[in-house]
Amino acid sequence: MHLTRGSKVFLAFLVFATALVLGALYAFTTDTEDDDADETVTVEVPEGMRAGEVAGLLEDEGVINNAWAFRIAARFDERSGRIRPGTYDLHTSMDTGDILDVLSQGPPMPDSFSFTIPEGLTVPATLERIAEAEASPFGLEELEEALLGVPVPEWVPDIDLPEGAQAHEGLLFPATYEFFVDQDAQEVLAKMIAETDDVVDAVQPEHLDAYEVLIAASLIEREVRVPEERPVVSSVIANRLGAGMRLQIDASVQYARGEHTGRLLFDDLEIDSAWNTYESDGLPPTPIAAPGRAAIEAAANPADTDYHYYVVCDTETGEHAFAEGDQGHQENVARFREIQDDGGRFCEQ
């Protein structure tokens, strides 16, 4: 198509005029009497809101002066079709281009924090870890109060617990977690309990119910340092329960004492506590710590053995010597006493 000289002049004028109008519109959308009076305005853009509606919202919130001018300018900007919902902190000094740039990129992600809970911690120790994690938004008292409002899984029995019992003991699953700093404390703790619920739900125990599996798993977690021994220690627990024998597990006495020490005294074995398995029959009323997945699986699937006893046979690794009857166990105990103070090993049987 051939353009006349007059047409060319008109087209050039039209392009110039359009550019001039758009430039004026971009400036007009944020034209303020005092450019130094920059204010921050928090704006919530709902899902599905289009640029024209956003213009009205921005004018209502005081970010821009003229919604009409914003709409016209946005019509010629492809970013107006990529506006994402969310909460934004906008400034009254921003022009249309700045605003569309922010809204098309999406709201900033809130800051996060992470923490790692190792296997075998009690509820107080777990909450302390969370409170002391870098960038944690929670204080210890806040977490303690929040935990009271978090329900336990349905498989946890509704029973009258002994004085001093932690209803959530054993339920805060040990793992590495990452949460946003603006998440609620109850939400964080509920997530940890949900992890335990998932792991327990995945096992299929035949000899114990779900909560008993968690209790047994907590004993295994605190007693075993050598991974291969978990199913074997689990078999000792199952065999002793089946025979009506008291479990006599040192870790339960440590829990009853309220502290974990390297050595128990004979007086400790007589502590009046429901968690003292030297004095009380059956499993303790609650777990004594939060077990990991391996301990839970071992509690649900004990090895097929006739063992009823075990004692440490390597003071460095924590490996155990197992025995079927009391005589063999007493022989192992005597050998353990010989190496207890100086260290050593007698595990070869």
N, C-alpha and C positions, 0 to 999 in steps of 0.2 A: 504494500500500500504506500502511495506517495503522499507525503505530508506537505502542505503549502507552508510558506514562510510564516504566515499568520498562525497556522495550527501549531507549528513548532514553538513559537513564542508563547502561545496560550498553554501548551503542555508544560513548558519550563516553568511558567508562572504558577501552574497548578501544583507541581511538585514542590516548588519553593513555599507556596502558601500552606500546603499540607504539613511540611516539615516545621514551619513556623507555628502552626496551630498545635501540633503534637508537643513541640517543645514548651509552648505556653501551658498546655494542659498538664504536662508532667510537673512543671513548677507550681501550677495553680493548686494541684491536689494537696500540697503541703505548705502553701504560702502562709506564713505566720507573721504576726506583727513583730515578734521578737525571736529571731533565729536562735538566740542563745538560750531561750527558755525551752530547752529540750526536755521532754518528759517521757518516761517509760510507761507504756500501757499494756496490760496483759489482756490478750484477746483469745477467746475460744472459738475456733472455726469448726462448726459441726460437719459431720459426714454428709457429703453430697451437695454442699453449698457451692454455687457457681460464682464466677467473678462479679456479676452484677449484684448478687445478694451480698457478697463480701464487701463490696463498695459501701452499701448501706450500713453494714455492721461497723466498718471502720469509721464512717462518719458519726454514727451513734456513740462510739466509744471515744471519739475525739482524736483519733489518729490522723485523719484527714479532714479538710474543710469542706470538700465538695464531692459527693458521691458521683454526680453526673460526669464531672471531669475525669474521675478515676475510671469510670466505665468506658468512656470514649478512648482514653489512652490504653486501657487494658485490651480493648478490642483489636488493637494493632500489635499486641505482644503475645507471642505464642505461649509464654509462661502462664498466661491467665487460664489456659486449659489444663494446667498441671497442679492446680492448687490442692494441697493435701490438708485433711482435717487435723486438728490438734490445738494445743495451747502454745501461744507465741507471745514473746515480749517484744513489742514493736515500739518505735520511737516517733515522736511527733515531728522530728526533723527529717524523717525518711521521705524520699520521693516515690513515685509510683513504681519505678524500676527497682528500687531497693526493696519495697514491700513485696512485689511479685517474686523477686529473687528469693526472699526468705520463705514465702508461702509455698513456692514450688519445690523447695528443697525438703520441706517437712519439718516438724517441730524437733528441737534437739532432744536427744535421748537423756533421761535423767542420769545422774551419777550413780554408780554402783559400788558395792563393796563385796568382798568375798571372805570366806573363812573355811577352815578345814577342821573337822571334828574327828579325831582318831578313835579307833575302836576301844571300848572298855571304859569310857568316862561315865560318871554319874550325872544326874541332872544339874546339880549346882556347878560342877566343873564344866559342863557343856555350855551353860548360860554365861559363865565367866569368859569362856573362849569367844563367844559371840560378842559380848560387850567389849572385849579388849581387842577385837579385830581392827585392823587399820581401816579408818573411815567409817566404822560402825556407827549408825545413828542411835543406837540403843544403849541405855544404861542397864546395869544389872537389876535394879529394882523394877524397872519398866518391863524387863523380860520375865521376871518372876511373877509379876502381876498379870501379864499377858497370858502366860502359860495356864493360869487358873481358868481362863475362859476358853481354852482350846479343848474340844471334846476328844476323848480317847476312842479308838476303833471299837466296833460293836463286839468283837471277840474278847475284849477285856472284861472280865466278870465284874459285876456291880456288887462288891462286898465291902464290909466294914474293915478298913485297913487298920493295922496297929498304929499307935501313936508315933508320929514322926515319919510315917511312910510317905513316899513320893508317888502319887497316883500315876505320874507320867514317867516313872523310872523305866529305863530300857527302851523307851519309845522314840527318842530323838536320834534318828538314824545317823551313824557315823559316815561322813562323806565330805566332799568339797562342794560348797554351795556358792552361788553368786546371786545377789538380789539387788534391786534398785534401792537407793537410800530413802525413797519416799514410800516404800512398802510398809504396811502395818506389821508390828511385831507378831501379832497373832497369825498373820498370813505366813510369816517366815517359819514359825514353830510348827504350824499345821502342815506345811510342806515337808518338814523333816519327819513328822509322824506318818504322813502319807507314804513316805519312802519305806518306812518300817512295815506299814500295812501291806504294801505291794510285795515285799520280800517274803513276809510270813504267809501271805495268801498263795504264793507260788510253790511253797513246799507242801508235801502231802504226808504228814505224820500219821502213823498208825497207833502208836502207843501213848501219845500225849495230845492234848488239845492245843489250840494255837497259842494261848497265853502261857501254858506250861512249856511249850517249845521255846518261847522267848525267855522264860526264866532259866531253863536249862542252858540255853545258848549263852546267857550272861555269865553263868558259872564257868562254862567252857572257855569263854573269852578271857576271863580273868585268871584261869588256871593254866592255860596252854600257851606256850611260846613257840613250840615246834608245830607248824601247820599240819603235818601228816598225823599228828596225834589227836587232832580234834575228834574224828569219828571214834577213836579208841576210848578217849575219856568219856565221850557221850555214851559208849556202851557200858562203861563202869556205872555211870549215873542210872542208866536204864536197868541194869542188872541189880543194883542195890535197891532201887525202888521196887522192882519186881519181887525181891526177896524180903521186903519189909525192913531193910537195914537203913539206919540213918546215914545220910550222905557223907557227913564228916569232911566237908570241903573247907579248907583253910580260907579261901577267898570270901566265903560267906561270913566268916568270923571277922575278917578285916572290915567288911561292910558294917557289921553289927557294931564294931568299935568306932566306926566313923572315920577311920584312917587306914592307909595301907602301909604296913611296915615290913621289913625284910624277914622278921622272925616273930612267931607267936609264942607266948608263954603258956604254961599249963593253966594259969588262972584265966587267960583269955578264952580258953575252951569252955569255961563255965559261965560266960556272960549270959545274963537273962535277956534273951532277945529272940524274937520269932525268926530272925535271919541266922541265928547260930545253929547250923546244921549238925553240930555235935550234941546239942541238947534238944532240938526240935525234930519231929518226924517229917518226912516228905520234903518237898520243895519249899523254899522260902515263899513268903506271901507275895513278893514282887521280884522282878529282876534286881540284880545288884549293880548293873551297869548297862550300857547300850552295846549290844553285840553287833558285829558286822555280818555280812551275808554268809561268809564261810562258816562261822560259828552257828548261825541259824540253820543252815543246811545240815551241819553235822548233828545238831540236836534233833532234827527231824529224821535223820537217817543214820542211826548209830551203827558202828561196825558190829559184825557177828562174832562176839567173843564170849568167853566165860570169866572174864576178869571182874573182880570186885574191889580191887585195891590198886593204888599206884603211889609212888613216891619219887621225888627228884633223884635222878642218878647222875646228872651232870650239872654241876653248879654254875657253869658258864653258859650253857645253851638252854638250860631249863628242861632238858629231856627227862622223861620219866621211865622208871622200871615198873612193870605191871605184874600183878600176881592174881591167881584165881582164888587162893585160900589165905587164911590168916597166917599160917606158918610161913609160907613163902613171903608174905608181906613183911612179917617181923624180921626175917632175914635181910630183906631189902632195907628196912628202916635202920637196922644195925649198921649196915654198910654205908648208908647215908650219913649217919652220925660220925663215922670215921672221917668222912671227907667234908663235913659241913663247915668246919672252921677254916681249914686250909685249902679247900677247893679240890677238885678232882673229878674222877669219873669211874663208874663201875657198871655202866649200862650193858656191857656184854654179859649175857646170861647163858 
